[in-house]
């Protein structure tokens, strides 16, 4: 019955999108998630829930090789692979419990500090896995550009919440950064330790505390799309992050210097309140991720060079005129007539 075109038609027009989100959340937090997602694909229900915009004006960017049917099949495969990787990684669990049919693919007890936290992580991770094949598609809604994954959560199945879309987008970006590094390490002989550190630092700052769980998606993506990357190389890099990188919890680092102090320190070099402050703070962060133990004093020669190579932007005439009007000292009083 679930495959019937009549049922599909009724689901599209008789059932609210909010109801879809309630049922999908139950699935994502339940047992045997990948099997449930597989059924959505097999019975043709996935395109109804995960509705893609049909108006060409709403689609901004689509890869040339993208095929919707293939994307759903790949999403199903990624969800299954992530599930299997987690079960394999947690093989020390009670064997008697694993034999229970109802709990065969229950991941919540294997993720997070408790079952409640585990269900939330499972929801984010498996949703990110299923939607990964759509991550590079950009669309426009209400004049705002957003990822197709955000479109799914905010418009196709509203009710799942913006936090889920943000988490999935962060997971996808983290996977992109990590896989890009893995490919570079495999294909290029001279990838410096500083480049590796920078890439890993960016990955960690995007994924934050969830980075360990995102690694399951990294491995699944490599299994599906990059068979040339060995699991051993991923495990070695993950071990390096923990034991040698000095980047753990880099998302909690306090800045070496703030914008106000930066302006004061290099005022004589012409640094003022302009867009260069943000750019320079970004440069400092990049240098710190490349060399985690670096100190501000060691960075000073590079900062001076950066300021010298990035002169102050020219003030626009319109802005200059506006500043004149807002400065009471520069305003000329009109003569009074007796």
C-alpha positions as CSV (number, residue, x, y, z in Angstrom):
1,X,0.0,0.0,0.0
2,X,2.8,2.4,0.8
3,X,4.0,2.2,-2.8
4,X,0.6,3.1,-4.2
5,X,0.4,6.3,-6.2
6,X,-3.0,7.0,-4.6
7,X,-1.4,6.8,-1.1
8,X,1.4,9.1,-2.3
9,X,-1.1,11.6,-3.6
10,X,-3.1,11.5,-0.3
11,X,0.1,12.0,1.7
12,X,1.1,15.0,-0.3
13,X,-2.3,16.8,0.0
14,X,-4.1,15.3,3.0
15,X,-1.3,15.1,5.6
16,X,0.3,18.2,7.1
17,X,4.1,18.8,6.8
18,X,4.2,19.2,10.6
19,X,2.8,15.7,11.0
20,X,5.6,14.4,8.7
21,X,8.2,16.0,11.0
22,X,6.7,14.4,14.1
23,X,6.9,10.9,12.6
24,X,10.3,11.5,11.1
25,X,11.7,12.6,14.5
26,X,10.4,9.4,16.1
27,X,12.1,7.4,13.4
28,X,15.4,9.2,13.8
29,X,15.4,8.7,17.6
30,X,14.2,5.1,17.5
31,X,15.7,1.7,16.7
32,X,16.7,0.4,13.3
33,X,16.8,3.9,11.8
34,X,18.7,3.0,8.6
35,X,16.1,0.3,7.9
36,X,13.3,2.8,8.3
37,X,15.1,5.3,6.0
38,X,15.6,2.4,3.6
39,X,11.8,1.8,3.5
40,X,11.2,5.5,2.8
41,X,13.4,5.2,-0.3
42,X,12.1,1.7,-1.3
43,X,8.4,2.7,-1.1
44,X,8.9,6.1,-2.9
45,X,8.1,8.1,0.3
46,X,11.5,9.9,0.6
47,X,10.8,12.4,-2.2
48,X,7.4,13.3,-0.5
49,X,9.0,14.0,2.8
50,X,12.2,15.5,1.5
51,X,10.6,17.7,-1.1
52,X,13.0,19.5,-3.5
53,X,11.9,22.9,-4.9
54,X,10.4,22.6,-8.3
55,X,10.7,26.3,-9.2
56,X,13.9,26.8,-11.1
57,X,14.2,30.3,-9.8
58,X,14.6,28.9,-6.3
59,X,17.6,26.7,-7.2
60,X,20.9,28.5,-7.1
61,X,23.5,25.7,-7.5
62,X,23.2,22.1,-8.5
63,X,26.2,19.8,-9.3
64,X,26.1,18.6,-13.0
65,X,26.3,15.0,-11.9
66,X,23.4,15.2,-9.4
67,X,20.5,12.8,-9.7
68,X,17.7,12.9,-7.2
69,X,16.9,9.1,-7.2
70,X,20.6,8.3,-6.9
71,X,21.0,10.8,-4.1
72,X,18.3,9.1,-2.0
73,X,19.9,5.7,-2.6
74,X,23.3,7.1,-1.5
75,X,21.7,8.6,1.6
76,X,20.3,5.2,2.5
77,X,23.7,3.6,2.0
78,X,25.4,6.3,4.1
79,X,22.9,5.8,6.9
80,X,23.5,2.1,6.9
81,X,27.3,2.4,6.8
82,X,27.3,4.9,9.7
83,X,25.2,2.5,11.7
84,X,27.5,-0.5,11.0
85,X,30.6,1.6,11.9
86,X,29.1,2.6,15.2
87,X,28.1,-1.0,16.0
88,X,31.6,-2.3,15.0
89,X,33.2,0.4,17.1
90,X,31.1,-0.6,20.1
91,X,31.5,-4.4,19.8
92,X,32.4,-4.7,23.5
93,X,28.7,-4.1,24.5
94,X,26.8,-6.8,26.2
95,X,26.3,-9.6,23.7
96,X,23.0,-10.7,25.2
97,X,21.6,-7.2,24.7
98,X,22.8,-7.1,21.1
99,X,21.0,-10.3,20.3
100,X,17.6,-8.7,21.1
101,X,15.9,-8.1,17.8
102,X,14.3,-4.8,18.9
103,X,17.6,-3.3,19.9
104,X,19.7,-4.7,17.1
105,X,20.4,-1.2,15.6
106,X,19.8,0.9,18.7
107,X,22.7,3.4,18.7
108,X,21.5,5.7,21.5
109,X,23.2,3.5,24.2
110,X,26.5,3.7,22.2
111,X,26.5,7.5,21.7
112,X,26.7,10.2,24.4
113,X,26.8,10.1,28.2
114,X,23.2,8.7,28.6
115,X,20.4,7.4,26.4
116,X,18.7,10.8,26.1
117,X,21.9,12.5,24.9
118,X,22.5,9.4,22.7
119,X,19.1,9.7,21.0
120,X,19.8,13.4,20.1
121,X,23.3,12.6,18.7
122,X,21.8,9.6,16.8
123,X,19.1,12.0,15.3
124,X,21.7,14.6,14.2
125,X,24.2,12.0,12.9
126,X,21.8,9.8,10.9
127,X,19.9,12.8,9.5
128,X,23.2,14.3,8.4
129,X,24.2,10.9,6.8
130,X,20.9,10.6,4.9
131,X,20.9,14.2,3.6
132,X,24.7,14.3,2.8
133,X,24.2,13.6,-1.0
134,X,22.2,16.9,-1.1
135,X,24.6,19.0,0.8
136,X,26.1,20.9,-2.2
137,X,22.8,22.1,-3.5
138,X,21.9,25.7,-2.7
139,X,18.5,27.3,-3.1
140,X,16.7,30.6,-2.4
141,X,13.6,31.1,-0.2
142,X,12.2,34.5,0.7
143,X,15.2,36.2,-0.9
144,X,17.6,34.3,1.4
145,X,20.1,31.7,0.1
146,X,20.2,28.5,2.1
147,X,21.4,24.9,1.7
148,X,18.9,22.3,0.5
149,X,19.3,20.6,3.9
150,X,18.0,23.8,5.6
151,X,15.2,23.9,3.1
152,X,14.2,20.3,4.0
153,X,14.0,21.2,7.7
154,X,12.4,24.6,7.4
155,X,10.0,24.1,4.6
156,X,9.6,20.4,3.5
157,X,9.3,18.9,7.0
158,X,9.0,22.0,9.3
159,X,9.0,21.1,13.0
160,X,12.3,19.3,13.1
161,X,13.9,22.7,14.1
162,X,16.6,25.0,12.8
163,X,19.1,23.4,15.2
164,X,18.9,20.2,13.4
165,X,19.6,21.9,10.0
166,X,22.5,23.8,11.5
167,X,24.0,20.6,13.0
168,X,23.7,18.7,9.7
169,X,25.2,21.6,7.8
170,X,28.1,21.7,10.2
171,X,28.6,18.0,10.0
172,X,28.6,18.2,6.2
173,X,31.2,21.1,6.2
174,X,33.3,19.1,8.6
175,X,33.3,16.1,6.4
176,X,34.2,18.3,3.4
177,X,37.2,19.7,5.2
178,X,38.4,16.3,6.5
179,X,38.0,14.4,3.2
180,X,39.7,17.2,1.3
181,X,42.7,16.8,3.7
182,X,42.7,13.0,3.3
183,X,42.8,13.3,-0.5
184,X,45.6,15.8,-0.3
185,X,47.6,13.6,2.0
186,X,47.1,10.6,-0.4
187,X,47.7,12.4,-3.7
188,X,50.4,15.0,-2.7
189,X,53.8,14.1,-1.3
190,X,54.5,17.4,0.4
191,X,51.6,18.3,2.7
192,X,53.3,20.2,5.6
193,X,52.4,19.6,9.2
194,X,51.2,23.2,9.4
195,X,48.7,22.7,6.6
196,X,47.5,19.5,8.2
197,X,47.1,21.3,11.5
198,X,45.2,24.2,9.9
199,X,42.8,21.9,8.2
200,X,42.2,19.8,11.3
201,X,41.8,23.0,13.4
202,X,39.1,24.2,11.0
203,X,37.4,20.8,11.1
204,X,37.3,20.9,14.9
205,X,36.0,24.5,15.1
206,X,33.2,23.6,12.8
207,X,32.1,20.4,14.5
208,X,33.1,21.3,18.1
209,X,32.3,18.6,20.7
210,X,30.6,16.4,18.1
211,X,33.7,15.9,16.0
212,X,34.1,12.3,17.3
213,X,30.7,11.4,15.9
214,X,31.3,13.3,12.6
215,X,34.2,10.9,12.1
216,X,31.7,8.1,11.5
217,X,30.2,10.1,8.7
218,X,33.7,10.9,7.3
219,X,34.4,7.1,7.2
220,X,31.0,6.4,5.6
221,X,31.6,9.0,2.9
222,X,35.0,7.5,2.1
223,X,33.4,4.1,1.9
224,X,30.8,5.3,-0.5
225,X,32.6,7.9,-2.6
226,X,36.4,7.5,-2.0
227,X,37.3,3.8,-1.9
228,X,40.9,4.8,-2.5
229,X,41.2,6.2,1.0
230,X,42.0,3.4,3.5
231,X,40.3,3.3,7.0
232,X,43.8,2.9,8.5
233,X,44.8,6.4,7.3
234,X,41.6,7.9,8.8
235,X,42.2,6.1,12.2
236,X,45.8,7.3,12.2
237,X,44.8,10.9,11.6
238,X,42.1,10.7,14.3
239,X,44.7,9.3,16.7
240,X,47.1,12.2,15.8
241,X,44.3,14.7,16.6
242,X,43.9,13.3,20.1
243,X,47.6,12.6,21.0
244,X,49.8,15.1,19.1
245,X,47.9,17.9,17.4
246,X,47.5,20.2,20.5
247,X,44.2,21.3,18.9
248,X,41.8,19.5,21.2
249,X,39.0,21.9,22.3
250,X,40.4,24.7,20.1
251,X,36.8,25.9,19.6
252,X,37.1,27.0,23.3
253,X,40.3,28.9,22.9
254,X,40.3,32.5,24.0
255,X,41.8,34.8,21.3
256,X,45.4,35.8,21.7
257,X,44.3,39.5,21.4
258,X,40.9,41.2,20.9
259,X,40.1,43.9,18.2
260,X,40.3,46.8,20.6
261,X,43.8,45.9,21.8
262,X,44.9,45.1,18.3
263,X,43.9,48.7,17.1
264,X,45.7,50.2,20.1
265,X,48.8,48.1,19.6
266,X,49.2,49.0,15.9
267,X,47.7,52.4,15.9
268,X,51.0,54.0,14.8
269,X,51.1,51.6,11.8
270,X,47.8,53.0,10.6
271,X,45.5,50.2,11.8
272,X,42.1,51.8,12.5
273,X,38.4,50.8,13.0
274,X,37.8,49.3,9.5
275,X,37.3,45.9,8.0
276,X,40.9,45.0,8.3
277,X,40.4,44.3,12.0
278,X,38.2,41.3,11.3
279,X,40.6,40.1,8.5
280,X,43.6,40.4,10.8
281,X,41.9,38.5,13.6
282,X,41.1,35.8,11.1
283,X,44.8,35.8,10.1
284,X,45.9,35.4,13.7
285,X,43.5,32.5,14.2
286,X,44.8,30.8,11.0
287,X,48.4,31.1,12.2
288,X,47.4,29.8,15.6
289,X,45.6,26.7,14.2
290,X,48.7,26.1,12.0
291,X,51.0,26.4,15.0
292,X,48.9,25.7,18.1
293,X,51.7,26.6,20.6
294,X,52.6,30.0,19.0
295,X,52.6,33.1,21.1
296,X,51.6,36.7,20.2
297,X,55.1,38.0,20.5
298,X,56.2,35.4,17.9
299,X,53.5,36.6,15.5
300,X,54.4,40.3,15.7
301,X,56.7,40.3,12.6
302,X,54.0,38.6,10.5
303,X,51.3,41.0,11.8
304,X,53.4,44.1,10.9
305,X,54.0,42.6,7.5
306,X,50.3,41.9,7.1
307,X,49.4,45.5,8.0
308,X,52.0,46.9,5.6
309,X,50.6,44.8,2.8
310,X,47.0,45.8,3.5
311,X,46.7,49.6,3.6
312,X,43.6,51.3,5.0
313,X,40.6,51.2,2.6
314,X,39.7,54.5,1.0
315,X,36.7,56.2,2.6
316,X,33.8,56.6,0.2
317,X,32.6,60.1,-0.5
318,X,29.1,59.2,0.8
319,X,30.5,57.9,4.1
320,X,32.7,60.9,4.5
321,X,29.8,63.3,3.9
322,X,27.7,61.3,6.5
323,X,30.5,61.5,9.0
324,X,30.7,65.3,8.5
325,X,27.0,65.7,9.2
326,X,27.2,63.5,12.3
327,X,30.2,65.5,13.8
328,X,28.8,68.6,15.6
329,X,32.3,70.3,15.6
330,X,32.4,70.3,11.8
331,X,28.9,71.7,11.4
332,X,28.8,75.4,10.5
333,X,26.0,77.4,12.2
334,X,23.8,79.4,9.9
335,X,24.0,83.3,10.5
336,X,21.0,84.8,12.1
337,X,19.1,87.7,10.7
338,X,18.3,90.6,13.1
